[in-house]
Amino acid sequence: MRKNLMAAIIAAGVSLSMQAGQIEGTLHADQGSQKIYKEIYGQFAEHLGSCIYGGLWVGENSPIPNIQGYRKDVFEALKALQVPVLRWPGGCFADEYHWMDGIGPRDKRPSMQNNNWGGTIEDNSFGTHEFLNLCEMLGCEPYISGNVGSGTVEELAKWVEYMTSEDGTPMAKLRKQNGREKPWKVKYLGVGNESWGCGGNMRPEYYGDLFRRYSVYCRNYDGNKLYKIASGASDYDYNWTKVLMNNVGNRMNGVSLHYYTVTGWSGSKGAAIDPSIDNFYWTMGKCLEIEDVIKKHKAIMDEKDPKRQVGLLVDEWGTWWDEEPGTISGHLYQQNSLRDAFVAALSLNVFHRHTDRVRMANIAQVVNVLQSMILTDQKGTGHMVLTPTYHVFEMYRPFQESTYLPIEVNCENKQVRGDRRSPQRNVPVVSASAARTADGKIILSLVNIDVEQTQSVDITLEGTTAKAVTGRVLTSKSVADYNDFDHPSTVAPREFKDAKLKKNILSVKLPAKSIVVLTLN
């Protein structure tokens, strides 16, 4: 009877406060040297569903409050997040996008069909000027994904010239005719996207030769220096990375990697709002497998590039669930629950550990698509809500540009259900990451994935003496809890008071299914 009751409670998504054993850890505050690049907190905006139109952009004449056409509420939320880099225009859309269709007077721009995402008609009212001006206003670096799949070398070379050349060139003159006198600063240039799939279904050998050719003609103009990124592998395709390192090597500044927490690419991917505890643990195991994937790609890169001059950029990552019922097919609109917040926190902790090679990461996507920061009302009412994932990025914001500090946490592993590739996965109950900020503070994240049990953690502080600790916690009654327009604060950070300092020991009582970020002064 009791066993059946317990199963029923867990199935309903209700948390039980149960005490676990003591967990010991050590934080080495005197050993850090590697910077956590702010670009690891990058975002991704594709012409997909309502990410751009109705998400970032509504136009100057919209009844929805806007700043020069950008949704005011969305803009202000992203400004507060301190977005470091924004990738655009895709994704799969990038390799069908012809940039000259998106410049000049908006009422004269030609339309196109978005063949990758629902067959939607794209009017090109959001183009190069709109994107790069947004990046300037947000104070973030633009990351341009160039068209290699259906474009030409000349087309991409002229786009670089249009954006970054100062005076005298044909494309600079055209840019000035379209209202922009000075060039933009554009650092990141992706040479194609998913060239093994929607970007051209290429072999790595063929793509490697294309990259070498394209990179020659995408030039640096007037002090603007491009960081050229090769279209890299999908998750477990280690051969793709090996071929590019052999055939391209240091001709590329970086190579991308895509990894989604997804059940598979055929059939149902599962609902975004799912109270199943078994599925929650499966998700934790799948998302954490990215660390093994990164390690294997790093090892291949190290053979040809032992000084680690070529960056690994995880420029698409996050959860991928079924579209919400009643939404447009192909627009990938999904809700965002506490479960997604855990994927964000655990993944960011992994990226912190590998910034010797991982120089950027771009979660997919910023608004209204997949694991987004923000959801806007699809009925045009002008409502907006911040997702649990947004709150993780906001809580983790102090990690940007801080110095990574080694930390060990000795805790039990949960054996969780896997899939065909990994039938069983071992998932640590507690994940931790630590860093020192420029002003000398220590930032510590602690993630307790146990849905039922509180975790008591004692961390020995080596190489530092902390006098005070403050913190915030993100949790809720169920892993399936989410924010909507009627209940925007169901999952939101609150003050955390269960952390105590005694001499060189930090004692933390982590609630079940919680994400905690602490600041030590």
N, C-alpha and C positions, 0 to 999 in steps of 0.2 A: 504494500500500500504506500509506504513512505517512498520507496523507489519510484513508483509510478507518479507520485505527487511531484517529486523532484524533477523528473523528466518533463512533466507538464509545465512546471514553472520555467524551466530553461527554454523549452520550446516556445513559450510565450514571450521570451526576450526579457524577463525580469531578472535583475541582478540580485544575488544574495551576498551579504557581507560575511565572508568567511576568511579566517585568518590563515595565512600560509606560513611556512618556515622562514627563518631569517636568511637574507641574502647579503653577502659581503662583496665589497668592491673596492677598487683603488683608482684614484684620479691622480695622474702624474702632471702636476701643474708646472713643473720645471723642465719638461721634456719636449714641449711643442715647438715646431718649426714650420710646418706646412700651412699655407694660407687656405682658408675655405673661400673659394672664389664666389663673389656675389652672383655671378652668372649661373651658378647652380640653382638659383631661385628664379630662373627664366620662365617666361610664358610663351604661349603659342596661339596665334590667331589665324585660322584658315577661313577661306571663303567656303563655308560649310554650314548649312542650316542657318540659324540666326546668330551665329557668332559675330559676324560683321554687321549685318543689317538687322537692326532691332536690339543688338547687343552693344557693340562699340559705337555704331553710327546710326543716327536717325535723320540727319540732314538739318540744315538751319531753319527750315520752315515747319518742322515737326511741332505738334502741340506738347510733346514730351520735352521737359526742360533740357536744354543742351548748351554746350559751349562750342560755338563755331561748327555745329553739326554733330559733335560727339555727345553721347548721353551724359548729362551732368552727374547723375548718381553713380554710374559706372566709372566715369573718369575719376571722380573724387575717391572712390573705393580703391582704384588701382594706384592712384597717387599716394594714398595712405600706405599701401603695401610696399612702396618703393621698388617697383618692378625694375630689375636691372637690365633686362634684354627681352625683346619681343620678336618672335619669328613670324614671318609672313611672306607670301600669301598662301602657302601650303607647306607640307601635305601634298596629297595627290593632285590637288588643284594647281599647284605650282607648275607642273609639267604640261598643262594645257593653257596656262595664262600667258597672254601676249601683252606686255606692259604698255605698249603704245595705244592699246584700246582704253587704257585707264588714265589718260592725261588729256588736257585741254578742257573746254567747256563741257560740263557734265551732260547738258541736254544734247550734245552732239556725239557723245561716246557711243560706239556700237555695243549691242548686246551680244551675249553668247549663252550657250546652254552649258550648265555645270554637269557634265556627263558622269562625273564620279559620285556626286552626292545628290541623288533624287531627281536629276534632270531639271533642276530649277533654272529659270532664266536669270542670268546675271547681267545687270545693267551697267556695271563698271563705274558706278558713281563713287565708289571708294577705290582709289588707285594710289599711285606712287606719292603724290603730294599729300593726300589725306593720311596715308600711313606714316610717312616720314615726319610730317608736322605733328602727328599724335605722339610719336616717340620723343620729339623735342619737348613737347609740352609735359610729358610724363617724366622727362629726364632720364630716359633709358636708351640703350644702344639698339639700333635696328639690326635685325638679322634677316637678310633677303635670301629667299630660296629661288634660285634661277631655273629657268625652263631649259632642260637638256633633252627631255623626252620627245617633245614636238617642236622645240625651238631650234635656233641656229647659233653658231658661235658669234656671228655678227650681231644678232639680236641681243644677246646677253652682254657683249662688249659695249654696245651702244647704250644699254641701260646703265651700266656702270659709269660711262661717260656722262650721261644725262644727270645722274645723281651727284657726281663728285667732282666734275671738272669745273674750273673756275671761269676762264675766259677764252674766247677765240674758237673753241671747237664747235662743230655743227650742233651737237647735242646740248652744249651749254647755251647756245643761242636759242634753241627750241625751249629749253627750260625757262629761260628769262621771258620769252614770249608768253609762256603759260603762267607767269606771275611770280616766279621764284628767282630772285636776283642771285643770291649766294648759294653755292652748293651745300648739300647736307654732308655731315660726317657719317659715313657708312663703313663700319668695321667688318662685320661678319657677312660673308657671301657663301651660300651653299650652292655648290655646282650640282644641281639636280636633287631629287628626292626619291628614295626607295627605287633606285634604278633597277633593282632586281625584280620589281613588281610593277606597280602602277606607273612608275617613272620610265618605263621602256622595256621591261622584261629582259634585261640585258644579262650577259655573262660578266663576271667580275673582270676578266681579262679585257673585254671590249670596253667596259666602262672605264677601267683604268687608263686606257689609251685616250678615251674621250676627255677625261679629266685633265690629262697632261696637255691636250690641245686647247681646251677651254681656258685653262689657267694662264696660258701664255697671253691670250688676248684680253683678259680681264685685268686691266692695268691700274696702277696706282697714279692718281692725278693730284697734283697740287697739294702734296703733303698728306693726302688721305691714303692710309696703308690698309689694304684688304687682308683679312684673315680668312683664307680660302679653305672651305670645308668640303671634303669628299663625301658623297652619298655612301654611307657605310651599311653595316649588316643589320639584319633582323635577328634579334635575340641570339639563337644558338648557331648561326651560320658563321662558324669560325674560319672557314675557307675563304669567305669574302674578304675578311680582314687580312688574312695571310697574303692573298693575291695583291691587294692594294699596297700593303707594306713592301712587298717584293718589287712591284712594278711602278709604284708611284713614290713611296717613301717620303722623304722630307720635301718633296714638291708640294705636298699638302700641309697646311698648318694644323688641320684637325680632320678627324673622321667621325662620322655620326654612328650612333647605335640606337635602335628602336626596341623598346621592351614594354609590352602591355601586360597588365594583370588581367588575363582573359582566359576563359575556360576553353576556347577553341575558336576556329574561324568558320565553322559550318554549324548550322542549327542554332538553337537557343544559347545565349550566353548567360542567362539567368537574370532575374529582376534586380534592379538597383536597390530596391527596398526589400530586404530579405532578413527576417529575424532568425533564420537557422544558424545555430551556433556551429554546427559542423561546417557549413559553408563559410562562415566567418573565419574559422581556423584554416580552411583550405586557402582562402584569400590571403591570409597572413603568410602562409608557406610559399605561395606562388609569388607574391610580391618580393619576399626576401630572397628568392632564388636569383634575383638580379645581381646579387653580390657575387655568386659563383660565376655568372655570365661575364660580369665585368673583369673578374680575376683572369678568366681564360682569354678574353680579348687582350687584356694588359700583357699577359705572358707572351702572346704572339707579337705584340707591338714591341715589347722589350728586346726581342731577338734582333730586330733591325734598327731599333731606336733606343739604345740603353740609356741615353741621357734624357729621354722622355720629352723631346721637343715637340712631338706631334700630340695634340690633345685628343682625348676621347670625349665626344659630346653626346650625351644621352638626350637628343633633341626631340624625342617623343617618348613619353612614358605616362603611366597612370592606369586607372581601371577602365574597362570596356564592358558595359552591360547592355542588355536589350534596351531599345528605345522605349520611352514611356508610352503606354497605350493612349491612342488618340492623337499622337503627334505625327508629323509628316515623315513618311518612310524615307530613309536616307539622310535625315538631318541629325541623327545621333544625339537627340536631346534626352538626357538621363538625369534622374534625381541624384542627390549626393548625400550620403548618410554618414553616421559616425564611423561605419566600416571604411568608407573612403578616406576619412581623416587619418585612420590608422595606416592605411597604405601610404599616404603622403608622409607621415612622420617617420615610419620605418624606412622608407626609400631615401629620405633626406639624410637620415643617420648613416645609411650605407654610403651615399655620395660623399659625406664628410670624411669617411675613412679612406677614400680613394682619390683625393684631390691631387695626389702626385701625378695622376693621369687624367682624371675627370675634370674638365675645365668648364663645362656648361651642362645644364639639364633644362629641358623645356617641357613642363607638364602639358598634357593635351586635355582640354584647351581652356582658354581664358574665360570665355562666356558662353553658356548655353550648349556646349558640346562636350560629351564625355565627362571627364572628372574636372569640372569647371570650378573656378573661383566664385563665379557670380551667375545667378539665374535671373532672367527678366521675363515678365509675363508675356506669353505668346499670343494673348488676345488684345494686345495694344493698349492696356490700361496704364502703362507707365510704372508698374510695380517692379521692384527689384529686391533680391534677397542675397545675403552672403551665405555661402555654403560652409559646412564644417571644414572642408579643405582650405578655404580662404583663411579660417581662423588658425589653422596649423601654420600656414605661411606667415601670418601676421605674428604669431607667438615666436616663431623661429627667426624672425627678421634680424635679431642681434647677431646671429651666426655669420651674416654676410661680411666678408673681408676680415673675419676674426682669425685667430691662430688656433688650429686644431690641437687639442690636448689628448694624449692617450688615456683611455679609461678601460678598466676591466671590470666586468660584473659577473660574478660566479653564481649562476642561477640554473634551475632545472630547465630542461627542454621538454616541450610538448611534442609528442609524436602525432602528427596530423596526416589526414588523407591527402594523397598527392594525385598524380595523373599518370598517363601512360609513360611519359618520360621519367617521372620520379614518383613511383607508386606510394612512397611514404616520405614525409619531410619532417625534420627535427627543427622546431622553432623555439628559440629562447623565450622564456616567459617575460623577461625584461630586456629591452633594448635601451642603450644609453649612448649619448654623444656629449662631448664637452669642448669648450673653446675659451680662449682669452680674448676679450675685446681690446680695442686700441687704448681705452682708458683704464685698462687693468682689471676689469671685472671678469668673473668667470661665469659663463653661461653653461647650463647643464640641462639636457633633455633626458627624461626618463619615461619610457613607454611600457605600460603593463598591459599585455594582450589578454591576460586571464580574465574571462568574462565573469567568473564567479568569485575569485579570491583577491583580497587585499594582499599586497606584497610589502613587507617591511625590509628596507634596504639601508645598510650601514656602509657608507663610503669613506674610506680613509683618504684624507687630503694630504698629498705629499708635495712639498715644495711651495706651499702657500699657507698663509694663516688668514682665514676668513672670520670676520666679526659679525656679519649679519647676512641673513638669507631671506629673499622674497620670492614669490612665485605665482604662477597661474596654472589652472588645470582645465582640461577639456574632457568632459565625459557626459553621460546621459543615462537614462534608465535602460535603454536598449541599444544594441549595436545597429538597429534598424532606424533609430530616430534621425530625423532630418528637419531642416528649416523650409517652410513654405511662406507664401505671401500673407497668410493669415496667422502664422506662428513663426515669425522670423528669428526668434531667439531660443528655440527648443534646445539647440546644441550651440553653446557659446561659452567662451572662456570666463572663468570666475577666479577670484582670489584663492590661493592655496596656502593653507596655514600649517600643514602637517609635515613641515621640514624643520629640524632643529640642529643647532650647532653646539657641540661640546668638545672643546679643545680642537683636535684635528679630525674629528669624526662628524660627518654629516649624516643624520638619521632621517629617513624619509618614509612615510607611510603612504604607499601608492594605492589609491582606490582601485577596485576592479575596473577593467576596461577604461583606463585613463591615460591621458597624455599630459605630462607635467613639464613645464619649463621653469627652471630656477635661476636666479641671479645671486651670486655670492660676491659680497663687498668685503 
